[in-house]
Amino acid sequence: MENVIDVIDAVPAEPWQIRETAPLGPRAFLHETLFALGNGYIGLRGTHEEGGAAGLEGSYLNGFYENEAIHYPENAYGLARTNEFMLNVPNAKCIALTVEGERFVFDAGKLLAYERSLDFRKGVLERTVEWESPQGHRVRIDSRRLVCFGRKHVAAIEYRVTALNFAGRVEIASRIDSEVTNLQAGDDPRVGSAVTGPALSTLSREADGEGELLLQRTRNSGFLLATGMRHVCATASAGRGAVHAFGASLREGEALTLHKFIAYVSSRDVAEDEVPRLAREEMARAAQDGFAHLVAEQGVYLDRFWREADVQIEGDDALQQGVRFNQYHLLQSVGRDGRTNIAAKGVTGEGYEGHYFWDTEIYVFPFFLFSRPEIARALLQYRYNGLPKARERARQMSHATGALYPWRTIAGEECSAYYPAGTAQYHINADVAYSIRLYLLATGDFDFIAQYGAEIVMETARIWTGIGSYDREGRFCINEVTGPDEYTALVNNNYYTNAMARMHMRFAADMAERLRAERPADFARVAGAIGLEDSEIAAWRSASAAMRLPYDEALGIHEQDDSFLSKKPWDFAGTPKDKYPLLLHYHPLVIYRHQVCKQADVVLALLLLSDEFSLDDKRRDFDFYERVTTHDSSLSSCIFSMVANEVGYADKAYHYFMETARLDLDNTHANTEYGVHTAAMAGTWLGVAYGFAGMRLTGSGLRFAPALPGKWTSYRFQVHVQGALLAVSVDAAGVHYKLADGESLAFTHHGTAVQLTRANPDIRLEAA
């Protein structure tokens, strides 16, 4: 094949899109992730319709999973029993092209021109190819693909072939490939799944002249799946088994166009008898409306999103591209139906088996809370719907009352077979409570608290008084847990866990008392449902007041746990670069015995509980933990960036921010081909709002402490707070706040009270 040269690296950074100029090559596997499309439910990797050299041909449905029993050679009571993993579902985008009997493939004939782009404002993957067959027939292939944001179950493709230098026969064939499998994880637990065979069995195929409906069932989880395709083309379909072929004899300059409408529906979405009906209806409605209509709908949806969510940075086009790329993929990946969440890799790949983590509450949730509050509410609704499973897990862990959320899951089961880094992360309960508290502060939506949030917060708070105890000095201790740092496991009094548990119990007591005072009927309903006693509320107050929070007076730092400072420091100078990440090269016990962190732990507490620390404490903690942190986790750098900003380390703040902002576009962790890093993507938004703009929302209100990085001319973003949409603009002259919506908003800028109303909708403050 004669090929055009390189891909994204050779193309100047464009603020609103990514673009490539070659279809294959060493980065093709990576680009399948970068050019993936999704709508929070359907995810289609960016492989070509015609197939070819695909690293991973993947189609996914958020929340649709198979399960398998976890087998332990050495068993123990209470270990996780079942693993849930996201399935690679049938590939419905398959299209084959033949020109005068010759099959179009990228590695045959001559590739005369190629370009593919994804514009974040359009939400459409566009590709143009000019190809000359081995016999000299030239065609231009224009294809467009989208996964509809406004239609949960629908994706669509427009495929147009134009004869450039000949008159002859062109045929487009369409099919659904049901022979798909999941990627095997191998030695890297971050990559794929351990599924032992085909997970989907075919029940039926129904075909007619317009398309096909495939019905399948998962082997163990028992879900019914419908995968459908429907076609609109000027020529009639000539069916050949499962293949629908559309052909025409073209004159030079003429084109043949096929529109393919795809639907995925499962019994995770609707009752089984509704699955095929809904799939047919969605395809028929999309076909009737037409591809152009779907494109227009997509534009309207994204126009609203970008009006309120866009972060604008002047002075660095590559960074601007990275920020918008991250925001766009977050929107593509997040579930918004209250029954699904956002996986660590979104719907772009099979890394971490499609599991949901606490990454959602601490990293992703704030982005949606301040840009699309209704999506944030749906994420909390997911946790409410998971309470029954969380209660079951609490009983398995010998808690007589309360609920314990899993470390990694899809439908609510704890799926981590390695309990020191999984089940032991009790802080997840507090992370969920933290997000509910933040939601209340940002929205004032006490109706949600009364109906759902209070029950979550109080049920999960019970676990702390169940797991914790008072020592001989009267301090409340939480033993044998693992904090966010997965290189330090099963420790006593992890600082992050204890500090967040203290916040959690205080919040639970506050919510109980407020609910009883303001909504007595709701309080009686919730208390009755969970059997809450007044003595428990008092116990939360007592435990939070007596919480042990390790602190080393000699060093002036908060200890990560009771034993961290007594461990041997890791030999960073003697560890070769090819031995990172440590988890792939050293036994867990080797790592656990050392003073080394995978990611932000105490430093994360400094950010989330900012008001509880002095600036000097933050600086000393940052200095110490920076020296012992590998940042092997993609969750880490953004947290260090935000705290570095707060303690005045501008250069470090910018360095860590840039490690996050283009992590996937530049593949800095060398595993983006298996899916994007959604937490790091959200960390980019946090890095602007919480980091450079110094935004904090606490019980005392909203405040900003903006700084302008030296490499930027200006930056702008907007946040939804208390019914208002506040626009923040920072440049060399100062800070401009503008009220875009809502009645009024009060906040603090550098300690100065600022009030915006409709009568006074904007204010300019000089640079500090």
C-alpha positions in Angstrom: 0.0 0.0 0.0 1.2 3.5 -0.8 0.3 5.5 2.3 0.0 9.0 3.4 2.0 9.8 6.5 1.4 10.1 10.1 -1.5 10.8 12.3 -2.5 13.2 15.1 1.2 13.9 15.9 1.8 15.4 12.5 -1.4 17.5 12.5 -1.4 20.9 14.2 -3.5 21.0 17.4 -7.0 22.2 16.6 -9.0 23.5 19.6 -12.3 21.9 18.6 -11.3 18.6 17.0 -8.8 15.8 16.6 -7.7 14.7 13.2 -5.6 12.0 11.6 -4.1 11.7 8.2 -3.3 7.9 8.0 -5.6 5.0 8.8 -3.1 2.4 10.0 0.4 2.3 11.5 1.8 1.9 15.0 -0.7 4.2 16.7 -3.8 2.7 15.1 -4.7 0.8 18.3 -4.5 4.0 20.3 -6.6 6.0 17.8 -9.4 3.4 18.1 -9.8 4.8 21.6 -9.3 8.5 20.8 -11.9 8.4 18.0 -14.4 6.3 20.0 -18.0 7.6 20.1 -20.5 7.2 22.9 -23.6 8.7 24.5 -23.4 7.4 28.0 -24.9 4.1 27.0 -23.6 2.9 23.7 -19.8 3.0 23.1 -18.2 2.3 19.7 -14.5 2.2 19.4 -13.0 4.1 16.5 -12.3 1.2 14.2 -13.2 1.5 10.5 -16.5 0.2 9.2 -14.6 -2.0 6.7 -12.6 -3.6 9.5 -8.9 -4.4 8.8 -6.1 -4.2 11.2 -8.0 -3.5 14.4 -6.3 -3.6 17.8 -9.6 -4.1 19.5 -13.0 -4.2 17.6 -15.2 -3.0 20.5 -18.8 -2.1 21.0 -20.1 -1.6 24.5 -23.2 -0.8 26.5 -22.8 1.0 29.8 -24.2 -1.2 32.6 -24.7 -4.3 30.4 -22.6 -7.1 31.8 -21.9 -10.8 32.2 -20.8 -12.3 35.5 -18.7 -15.3 36.4 -17.8 -16.9 39.7 -14.4 -15.8 41.2 -12.4 -19.0 42.0 -9.9 -18.8 44.8 -7.3 -21.6 45.2 -7.3 -20.7 48.9 -10.8 -19.6 50.1 -11.9 -17.4 53.0 -15.2 -16.2 54.4 -16.5 -12.9 52.9 -14.3 -12.7 49.8 -16.0 -11.3 46.8 -17.8 -14.2 45.0 -18.8 -12.9 41.6 -17.2 -10.7 39.0 -19.2 -8.5 36.7 -17.6 -7.3 33.5 -18.7 -5.2 30.6 -19.3 -7.2 27.5 -18.0 -6.6 24.0 -21.4 -6.8 22.2 -22.1 -7.4 18.5 -20.4 -5.1 16.0 -23.2 -3.5 14.0 -21.2 -1.0 12.1 -19.7 -3.5 9.6 -19.7 -2.3 6.0 -17.8 -3.8 3.1 -17.2 -2.1 -0.2 -16.4 -3.7 -3.6 -15.5 -1.7 -6.7 -15.9 -3.7 -10.0 -15.5 -6.9 -8.0 -12.4 -5.7 -6.0 -12.8 -5.4 -2.2 -11.7 -2.1 -0.7 -9.1 -2.7 2.0 -6.5 -0.2 3.2 -3.5 -2.4 2.6 -4.3 -3.1 -1.1 -4.3 -0.8 -4.1 -3.3 2.9 -3.5 -4.4 5.2 -0.8 -4.4 8.6 -2.5 -5.9 10.7 0.2 -7.1 10.1 3.8 -8.5 12.2 6.6 -10.6 11.4 9.6 -11.7 13.9 12.2 -13.9 14.2 15.3 -15.3 17.6 16.0 -16.5 18.1 19.6 -19.2 20.6 18.5 -20.8 18.2 16.0 -20.4 14.9 17.7 -19.9 13.2 14.3 -16.9 11.1 13.3 -16.1 12.1 9.7 -13.8 10.4 7.2 -12.8 10.9 3.6 -10.8 8.4 1.6 -9.6 8.4 -2.0 -8.6 4.9 -3.1 -7.4 3.4 -6.3 -8.1 -0.3 -6.7 -5.4 -2.7 -8.0 -7.1 -2.5 -11.4 -7.0 1.3 -11.4 -10.6 2.2 -10.4 -10.6 5.3 -8.2 -13.3 6.1 -5.7 -13.9 8.6 -2.9 -15.5 7.2 0.2 -17.2 9.7 2.5 -18.4 8.3 5.8 -20.0 9.9 8.8 -20.8 8.1 12.1 -22.6 9.2 15.3 -24.0 7.8 18.5 -27.0 9.9 19.4 -26.8 11.9 22.6 -30.6 12.4 22.5 -31.5 8.8 21.6 -30.0 6.4 24.1 -30.3 3.3 22.0 -29.4 4.6 18.5 -26.2 5.0 16.4 -26.1 5.7 12.7 -23.7 5.7 9.7 -23.8 7.5 6.4 -21.6 5.8 3.8 -21.2 7.4 0.3 -19.1 6.1 -2.5 -18.3 8.2 -5.6 -16.9 6.9 -8.8 -14.0 9.2 -9.8 -12.5 7.9 -13.0 -14.7 5.1 -14.3 -18.2 3.8 -15.0 -19.0 0.5 -13.3 -20.4 -1.6 -10.5 -20.1 -0.5 -6.9 -21.6 -2.6 -4.1 -22.0 -1.8 -0.4 -22.6 -4.7 1.9 -23.8 -4.3 5.5 -24.0 -6.9 8.4 -23.8 -7.4 12.1 -20.8 -9.3 13.4 -22.0 -11.4 16.3 -18.7 -13.4 16.7 -17.1 -11.0 19.2 -15.1 -11.7 22.3 -13.7 -9.8 25.2 -10.0 -8.8 25.5 -8.0 -11.1 27.9 -6.3 -9.2 30.7 -3.1 -11.4 30.8 -0.5 -10.2 33.3 -1.8 -6.6 33.5 -4.9 -6.3 35.6 -5.7 -2.9 34.2 -6.2 -4.1 30.6 -9.2 -6.5 30.2 -11.2 -9.3 31.7 -10.7 -12.9 32.7 -13.9 -14.2 30.8 -13.5 -17.9 30.1 -15.5 -18.1 26.8 -18.3 -16.7 24.6 -20.7 -14.8 26.9 -23.6 -14.4 24.4 -25.7 -17.1 22.8 -27.8 -16.3 19.8 -31.5 -17.0 20.1 -32.7 -15.7 16.7 -32.0 -13.6 13.7 -34.9 -11.9 12.0 -34.1 -10.3 8.6 -36.1 -8.5 5.9 -35.3 -6.3 3.0 -34.6 -3.3 5.2 -32.5 -4.8 7.9 -32.0 -7.3 10.7 -32.7 -7.9 14.4 -30.4 -10.2 16.3 -31.5 -11.5 19.7 -29.0 -12.9 22.2 -28.8 -13.9 25.8 -25.9 -13.7 28.2 -24.8 -17.0 29.6 -24.7 -16.3 33.3 -26.3 -12.9 34.0 -29.3 -13.9 31.9 -29.9 -10.6 30.1 -31.6 -10.4 26.7 -29.9 -8.2 24.1 -31.3 -7.0 20.8 -28.9 -5.7 18.2 -30.5 -4.2 15.1 -29.7 -2.5 11.9 -32.0 -0.8 9.3 -31.0 0.6 6.0 -32.1 3.4 3.8 -30.6 3.4 0.2 -31.7 4.4 -3.2 -31.3 0.8 -4.4 -33.0 -2.3 -3.1 -31.2 -4.7 -0.7 -30.1 -8.0 -2.2 -29.9 -10.2 0.9 -27.2 -12.9 1.1 -27.8 -14.6 4.4 -26.9 -12.2 7.2 -25.5 -9.7 4.7 -27.5 -6.9 3.1 -26.0 -5.8 -0.2 -26.8 -2.5 -2.0 -25.3 -2.2 -5.5 -25.5 0.2 -8.4 -23.9 0.8 -11.8 -22.4 4.3 -11.5 -21.3 6.7 -14.2 -18.1 8.7 -13.5 -18.9 11.3 -10.9 -22.0 9.5 -9.6 -22.4 8.3 -6.0 -24.1 5.5 -4.1 -25.2 6.4 -0.5 -26.2 4.1 2.3 -27.7 5.2 5.6 -27.4 2.6 8.3 -29.4 3.0 11.6 -28.3 0.8 14.5 -30.1 0.0 17.8 -29.0 -1.7 21.0 -31.6 -2.6 23.7 -31.3 -5.0 26.6 -33.4 -6.3 29.4 -31.2 -4.1 31.7 -33.2 -1.3 30.2 -36.7 -2.6 29.8 -38.7 -5.7 30.4 -37.7 -8.7 28.2 -40.9 -8.7 26.1 -40.2 -5.0 25.4 -36.6 -5.4 24.1 -37.2 -6.4 20.5 -40.2 -4.0 20.2 -38.2 -1.0 21.4 -35.2 -1.9 19.2 -37.5 -2.0 16.1 -39.2 1.3 17.1 -36.0 3.1 17.7 -34.5 2.0 14.3 -37.7 2.8 12.5 -38.0 6.3 14.0 -34.4 7.1 13.3 -34.8 5.9 9.7 -37.9 8.0 9.2 -36.3 11.1 10.6 -33.2 10.6 8.5 -29.5 10.9 9.1 -29.4 14.7 8.5 -32.0 15.1 11.2 -29.9 13.1 13.7 -26.9 15.2 12.9 -28.9 18.3 13.6 -30.2 16.9 16.9 -26.6 16.1 17.9 -25.5 19.7 17.2 -28.3 21.1 19.3 -27.5 18.9 22.2 -23.8 19.7 22.1 -24.5 23.4 21.6 -26.2 23.5 24.9 -23.5 21.5 26.6 -20.6 23.7 25.4 -22.5 26.9 26.2 -22.4 25.9 29.9 -19.4 23.6 30.2 -16.7 25.0 27.9 -13.3 25.9 29.4 -11.6 28.4 27.2 -7.8 28.8 27.4 -5.9 31.3 25.3 -2.2 30.9 24.7 -1.9 27.1 24.1 -3.8 25.4 21.3 -2.6 21.9 22.3 -3.8 22.4 25.8 -7.1 23.8 24.6 -7.6 20.7 22.4 -6.8 18.4 25.3 -9.2 20.1 27.7 -12.1 19.9 25.3 -11.2 16.4 24.2 -11.4 15.4 27.9 -14.7 17.1 28.5 -16.2 15.6 25.4 -15.2 12.0 26.3 -16.7 12.5 29.8 -20.0 13.5 28.3 -19.8 10.4 26.0 -19.1 8.1 28.9 -21.3 9.1 31.7 -24.5 7.2 32.5 -27.5 9.5 33.1 -30.4 7.2 33.8 -29.9 6.6 37.5 -29.0 3.0 36.9 -25.6 3.4 35.3 -22.5 5.2 36.3 -19.2 6.0 34.6 -16.5 3.3 34.2 -12.8 4.0 34.7 -12.4 3.7 30.9 -15.8 5.1 30.0 -17.3 3.2 27.0 -14.1 3.3 25.0 -12.4 0.1 26.0 -12.3 -2.9 28.3 -9.7 -1.7 30.8 -10.7 -2.5 34.4 -13.6 -4.6 33.0 -15.9 -1.7 32.7 -16.1 -1.3 36.5 -17.2 1.8 38.4 -15.0 3.1 41.1 -14.9 5.9 43.7 -13.3 7.9 40.9 -16.9 9.0 40.1 -17.6 10.8 43.3 -14.3 12.5 43.9 -13.1 13.2 40.3 -16.0 13.0 37.8 -18.9 14.1 39.9 -17.8 17.8 40.5 -17.4 18.3 36.7 -21.0 17.4 36.0 -22.3 19.0 39.2 -21.0 22.4 38.1 -21.7 22.0 34.4 -24.7 19.6 34.1 -26.3 19.3 37.6 -29.0 16.9 36.3 -26.4 14.4 35.4 -24.7 14.7 38.8 -28.1 14.0 40.4 -28.5 10.8 38.2 -25.1 9.6 39.4 -26.2 10.0 43.0 -29.4 8.2 42.1 -27.3 5.3 41.0 -25.8 5.0 44.5 -29.3 5.1 46.0 -30.4 2.3 43.7 -27.3 0.4 44.8 -28.2 0.5 48.5 -29.7 -3.0 48.7 -26.5 -4.6 47.4 -24.4 -2.3 49.7 -26.5 -3.6 52.7 -25.8 -7.1 51.6 -22.1 -6.4 51.4 -22.2 -4.9 54.9 -23.7 -8.1 56.3 -21.1 -10.2 54.6 -18.5 -8.0 56.3 -20.2 -8.7 59.7 -21.8 -5.3 60.1 -25.2 -5.8 61.7 -26.5 -2.5 60.3 -25.6 -0.1 57.6 -24.4 -0.2 54.0 -20.9 -0.7 52.5 -20.4 0.3 48.9 -18.1 -1.8 46.8 -14.7 -0.7 45.5 -15.3 -1.9 42.0 -18.6 -2.9 40.5 -21.2 -2.5 37.8 -24.5 -3.7 39.3 -23.6 -3.4 43.0 -21.6 -6.5 43.8 -18.1 -6.2 45.1 -16.0 -7.4 42.1 -12.5 -7.1 43.6 -10.9 -10.4 44.2 -7.9 -8.8 45.9 -9.4 -7.5 49.2 -6.4 -5.6 50.5 -6.7 -3.1 47.7 -10.5 -3.5 47.3 -12.9 -4.3 50.1 -10.5 -2.7 52.6 -11.0 0.7 51.0 -13.8 1.7 53.4 -13.3 5.3 52.5 -15.7 4.8 49.5 -18.6 5.3 51.9 -17.3 8.7 52.9 -16.6 9.6 49.2 -20.2 9.0 48.4 -21.3 11.1 51.3 -18.9 13.8 50.3 -20.5 14.0 46.9 -24.0 14.2 48.4 -22.8 17.0 50.7 -21.3 18.9 47.7 -24.4 18.4 45.7 -26.5 20.0 48.5 -24.1 22.9 48.8 -24.1 23.5 45.1 -27.8 23.1 44.3 -29.7 23.5 47.6 -31.8 20.6 46.5 -33.0 19.4 49.9 -35.8 17.5 48.2 -33.2 15.0 46.9 -31.7 14.7 50.4 -35.1 14.1 52.0 -36.1 11.5 49.3 -32.8 9.7 48.7 -29.6 11.3 50.0 -30.3 11.2 53.8 -30.9 7.4 53.7 -27.6 6.9 51.8 -25.6 9.2 54.2 -27.0 7.7 57.4 -26.9 4.0 56.3 -23.2 4.4 55.2 -22.3 6.4 58.3 -23.3 3.4 60.5 -20.3 1.5 59.1 -17.8 3.8 60.9 -19.1 3.1 64.4 -19.2 -0.5 63.4 -15.6 -0.7 62.2 -14.1 1.8 64.5 -13.3 1.7 68.3 -11.9 3.9 71.1 -8.3 3.3 72.2 -7.0 3.6 75.8 -6.5 7.3 75.3 -10.2 7.8 74.2 -9.3 8.4 70.6 -11.7 6.9 67.9 -9.6 4.6 65.7 -10.3 2.9 62.4 -8.0 -0.1 61.9 -7.1 -2.4 59.0 -8.2 -0.3 56.1 -6.7 0.9 52.9 -6.8 4.5 51.8 -6.7 5.9 48.3 -3.0 5.0 48.0 -3.0 1.4 46.8 0.7 0.9 47.5 -0.1 1.1 51.3 -2.7 -1.5 52.4 -4.3 -2.7 55.5 -3.1 0.0 57.9 -4.4 1.5 61.1 -5.8 5.1 61.0 -5.3 6.0 57.4 -5.4 9.8 57.6 -7.6 10.2 54.5 -10.1 7.6 55.7 -10.3 8.9 59.2 -10.7 12.6 58.1 -13.3 11.7 55.6 -15.1 9.5 58.1 -15.2 12.4 60.5 -16.8 14.6 57.8 -19.2 11.9 57.0 -20.4 11.3 60.5 -20.8 15.0 61.2 -22.8 15.4 58.0 -25.0 12.4 58.8 -25.8 13.9 62.2 -26.5 17.3 60.7 -28.8 15.8 58.1 -30.7 13.7 60.6 -31.3 16.8 62.8 -32.2 19.0 59.9 -34.5 16.5 58.4 -36.2 16.0 61.7 -36.7 19.7 62.2 -37.7 20.7 58.6 -39.3 17.5 57.2 -40.5 15.4 60.2 -42.6 13.1 58.0 -39.6 12.3 55.9 -37.4 11.8 58.9 -39.9 9.4 60.4 -40.1 7.5 57.1 -36.3 7.2 56.7 -35.6 6.4 60.3 -38.4 3.8 60.3 -37.1 2.2 57.2 -33.5 1.8 58.5 -34.3 1.5 62.2 -32.3 4.6 63.1 -32.0 5.3 66.9 -31.2 8.7 68.4 -28.3 7.0 70.2 -26.6 6.4 66.8 -26.7 10.1 66.0 -25.1 10.9 69.3 -22.5 8.2 68.6 -21.6 9.8 65.3 -21.1 13.1 67.1 -18.9 11.5 69.7 -16.8 9.4 67.3 -16.2 12.4 65.0 -15.1 14.6 67.9 -12.7 11.9 69.1 -11.3 10.9 65.7 -7.6 9.9 65.6 -5.9 11.9 62.9 -2.2 11.0 62.9 0.3 13.9 63.0 4.1 13.9 63.4 5.2 16.8 65.5 8.8 16.5 64.6 8.2 16.7 60.8 5.2 18.9 61.1 3.2 16.6 58.8 0.0 14.6 58.8 1.0 10.9 58.8 -0.6 8.8 56.1 -1.2 6.2 58.8 0.2 4.9 62.1 3.0 3.0 60.4 3.9 4.9 57.3 6.8 6.9 58.7 8.3 3.8 60.3 8.7 2.0 57.0 11.9 2.0 54.9 11.8 4.7 52.2 11.6 3.3 48.6 14.9 3.5 46.7 13.8 5.8 44.0 17.3 6.5 42.8 18.0 2.8 42.3 14.7 2.0 40.5 15.0 2.0 36.7 12.4 3.8 34.7 11.3 0.5 33.1 10.2 -0.8 36.5 7.3 1.6 36.7 4.5 1.2 37.4 5.7 -0.7 40.5 2.6 -2.9 40.6 3.7 -4.7 37.4 7.2 -5.4 38.7 7.1 -6.0 42.4 5.1 -8.3 44.7 2.5 -6.3 46.7 4.2 -7.2 50.0 7.5 -5.7 48.8 5.7 -2.4 48.0 3.6 -2.5 51.2 6.7 -2.7 53.3 8.1 0.6 51.9 7.4 4.2 52.3 6.1 4.8 48.8 2.7 6.1 47.4 1.1 5.2 44.2 -1.1 8.3 44.3 -2.4 11.3 46.3 -3.7 10.2 49.7 -3.0 12.8 52.5 -2.6 15.3 49.6 -6.2 14.4 48.5 -7.5 15.1 52.0 -5.8 18.5 51.8 -7.9 19.3 48.7 -11.2 17.9 49.7 -11.1 19.1 53.3 -9.2 22.3 52.6 -10.6 24.4 55.5 -9.3 21.9 58.0 -5.6 22.7 57.3 -3.4 25.7 57.6 -1.4 26.8 54.6 1.8 25.9 56.3 0.5 22.4 57.0 -0.5 22.0 53.4 2.9 23.1 52.2 4.8 20.7 54.5 2.5 17.8 53.7 2.9 18.5 50.0 6.7 18.7 50.2 6.9 15.4 52.0 4.5 13.3 50.0 5.7 14.6 46.7 9.0 13.0 47.4 7.5 9.5 48.0 4.8 9.5 45.3 5.3 7.7 42.0 2.1 8.9 40.4 1.7 5.4 38.9 -2.1 6.1 39.1 -3.6 8.5 36.6 -5.6 9.9 39.5 -2.6 11.5 41.1 -1.1 14.3 39.1 -4.2 16.5 39.0 -4.5 16.4 42.8 -0.9 17.4 43.2 -1.5 20.2 40.7 -4.4 21.7 42.6 -2.7 21.6 46.0 0.5 23.0 44.5 -1.5 26.0 43.2 -2.9 26.5 46.7 0.5 26.5 48.4 2.1 28.8 45.9 4.2 26.3 43.8 3.1 27.7 40.4 5.6 25.8 38.3 4.9 22.5 39.9 1.1 23.2 39.6 1.5 23.7 35.9 3.7 20.7 35.4 1.3 18.3 37.1 -1.7 19.9 35.3 -0.1 19.3 31.9 0.6 15.7 32.9 -3.2 15.3 33.3 -4.5 17.5 30.5 -3.2 15.5 27.5 -2.7 12.2 29.3 -4.8 10.3 26.7 -4.0 12.3 23.6 -0.3 11.9 24.3 -0.7 8.4 25.8 1.7 9.3 28.6 0.7 6.2 30.7 1.2 4.0 27.6 -2.2 2.2 28.0 -4.8 4.5 26.5 -5.3 2.0 23.7 -7.3 0.0 26.2 -9.6 3.0 27.0 -9.5 6.6 28.2 -8.8 7.6 31.8 -12.0 9.3 32.8 -10.9 10.3 36.3 -7.8 12.1 34.9 -10.0 13.7 32.3 -12.3 15.1 35.0 -9.1 16.1 36.9 -8.3 18.5 34.0 -11.5 20.5 34.7 -10.8 20.4 38.4 -7.3 21.6 37.7 -8.7 24.8 36.1 -11.6 25.5 38.5 -10.2 24.2 41.8 -6.6 24.7 40.9 -5.8 27.9 38.9 -9.1 29.6 39.8 -8.9 28.4 43.5 -12.6 27.6 43.6 -13.8 26.0 46.9 -17.4 25.4 47.9 -17.8 24.7 51.6 -20.4 25.2 54.3 -19.2 28.8 54.5 -20.0 29.4 50.9 -18.3 29.8 47.5 -14.9 31.4 47.1 -12.2 32.0 44.4 -8.5 32.7 44.5 -7.6 33.0 40.8 -4.1 32.8 39.3 -3.1 33.1 35.7 -0.4 30.6 34.5 2.4 32.4 32.8 1.9 30.5 29.6 -1.7 31.6 29.2 -3.2 34.8 28.0 -6.5 34.2 29.7 -9.0 31.4 30.7 -12.7 31.3 31.2 -15.2 28.8 32.5 -18.7 28.7 34.0 -20.3 27.0 37.1 -23.8 26.2 38.1 -24.3 27.2 41.8 -27.5 27.6 43.7 -29.6 28.1 40.5 -27.2 30.6 39.0 -24.8 30.2 36.1 -21.6 32.1 37.0 -19.1 32.9 34.3 -15.5 33.4 35.5 -12.9 35.0 33.3 -9.3 35.5 34.3 -6.6 37.5 32.4 -3.6 39.7 33.1 -5.8 42.6 34.2 -7.8 40.7 36.7 -10.9 38.6 37.2 -14.3 39.2 35.7 -17.4 37.5 37.2 -20.6 37.6 35.3 -24.0 36.2 36.3 -25.3 34.4 33.2 -28.5 33.0 34.8 -30.4 32.9 38.2 -31.5 35.7 40.5 -28.4 36.3 42.6 -25.1 34.8 43.8 -22.9 35.7 46.7 -19.3 34.5 47.0 -15.8 35.5 48.1 -12.9 36.6 46.0 -9.5 36.7 47.8 -11.4 37.3 51.0 -13.5 40.1 49.5 -17.3 39.5 49.5 -18.9 39.8 46.1 -22.6 39.9 45.4 -24.1 39.5 41.9 -27.7 40.1 41.1 -29.8 40.6 37.9 -29.5 44.3 38.6 -25.7 44.0 38.8 -24.9 41.0 36.7 -21.2 41.4 36.4 -18.2 42.8 38.2 -14.5 43.2 37.4 -11.8 42.9 40.0 -8.2 43.9 39.5 -5.5 41.4 39.7 -4.3 40.8 43.2 
